[in-house]
Amino acid sequence: MKSLILVLMTLVSTSAMAAKLEKLPCAQFAQGAAEADYLRDATGIQGHEFESSITAYVKIDQRQAAVTVEISGANDEGDTWTTQYEVVVQAPACTLVEISAK
């Protein structure tokens, strides 16, 4: 019973943290840029589905931030994979500076 409660608490706190990260400046823009880069490489995968989430947001200086986006994909054969992207953006205009897969 204690382990079930612990798992539920972890799930709720992780969801709350992800919601806070999405509200930071240009975070959703960075997430979209990572998804576009991911999909450019994932063409031709039959039955392809994916989910993405922002896992980290680090201010580099007054105008730039590095956003880590994790994308989990699956195909219709049951294969799964996870890829992380680091996206550097410049606020306030949400300009893409750099994107790289980790």
C-alpha positions as CSV (number, residue, x, y, z in Angstrom):
1,M,0.0,0.0,0.0
2,K,2.8,2.4,0.9
3,S,4.5,1.7,-2.5
4,L,1.3,2.5,-4.4
5,I,0.9,5.8,-2.5
6,L,4.6,6.6,-3.3
7,V,4.1,5.9,-7.0
8,L,1.0,8.1,-7.1
9,M,2.8,10.9,-5.3
10,T,5.7,10.7,-7.7
11,L,3.4,10.7,-10.7
12,V,1.5,13.8,-9.5
13,S,4.7,15.7,-8.6
14,T,6.2,14.9,-12.0
15,S,3.1,16.0,-13.8
16,A,3.0,19.3,-11.8
17,M,6.7,19.9,-12.6
18,A,6.2,19.3,-16.3
19,A,3.2,21.8,-16.3
20,K,5.4,24.4,-14.7
21,L,8.2,23.9,-17.2
22,E,5.8,24.4,-20.1
23,K,4.9,27.8,-18.8
24,L,8.4,29.2,-18.9
25,P,9.4,31.6,-21.7
26,C,9.7,29.9,-25.1
27,A,9.5,26.4,-23.6
28,Q,6.6,25.3,-25.8
29,F,8.3,26.8,-28.9
30,A,11.4,24.7,-28.0
31,Q,9.2,21.6,-27.6
32,G,7.7,22.2,-31.1
33,A,11.1,22.6,-32.6
34,A,12.3,19.3,-31.1
35,E,9.2,17.5,-32.4
36,A,9.7,18.9,-35.9
37,D,13.4,17.7,-35.8
38,Y,12.3,14.3,-34.5
39,L,9.6,13.9,-37.2
40,R,12.0,14.8,-39.9
41,D,14.1,11.8,-39.0
42,A,11.1,9.5,-38.2
43,T,9.5,9.4,-41.7
44,G,8.4,6.0,-43.0
45,I,7.8,4.4,-39.6
46,Q,4.6,2.4,-39.9
47,G,2.0,3.0,-37.2
48,H,4.3,5.6,-35.6
49,E,3.1,7.4,-32.5
50,F,5.0,9.7,-30.1
51,E,4.7,11.8,-27.0
52,S,7.0,14.6,-25.9
53,S,7.6,16.4,-22.6
54,I,9.9,19.2,-21.4
55,T,12.2,17.7,-18.8
56,A,14.6,20.6,-18.1
57,Y,14.8,24.4,-18.6
58,V,18.1,26.2,-17.8
59,K,18.7,29.9,-18.3
60,I,22.0,30.4,-20.0
61,D,21.9,34.2,-19.7
62,Q,19.4,37.0,-19.7
63,R,18.0,36.2,-23.1
64,Q,18.8,32.5,-23.8
65,A,17.7,29.3,-22.3
66,A,18.4,25.6,-22.9
67,V,15.3,23.4,-23.0
68,T,15.6,19.6,-22.8
69,V,12.7,17.8,-24.5
70,E,12.3,14.1,-24.3
71,I,10.4,12.3,-27.0
72,S,9.1,8.7,-26.7
73,G,8.1,6.9,-29.8
74,A,6.5,3.6,-30.7
75,N,5.5,1.7,-33.9
76,D,2.8,-0.8,-34.6
77,E,5.1,-3.8,-33.9
78,G,5.6,-2.8,-30.3
79,D,9.1,-1.3,-30.6
80,T,9.7,1.7,-28.4
81,W,12.5,4.3,-28.1
82,T,13.3,7.6,-26.4
83,T,15.3,10.5,-27.7
84,Q,16.3,13.7,-25.9
85,Y,16.9,17.0,-27.6
86,E,18.5,20.1,-26.3
87,V,17.0,23.2,-27.8
88,V,18.6,26.6,-27.2
89,V,16.2,29.5,-27.7
90,Q,16.4,33.2,-27.4
91,A,13.6,35.2,-25.7
92,P,11.5,37.2,-26.0
93,A,10.9,36.5,-29.7
94,C,11.4,32.7,-29.2
95,T,14.2,32.4,-31.8
96,L,15.8,29.1,-32.4
97,V,19.5,29.3,-31.7
98,E,20.6,25.6,-31.8
99,I,19.0,22.2,-31.6
100,S,20.8,18.9,-31.1
101,A,19.8,15.3,-30.2
102,K,21.5,13.9,-27.1
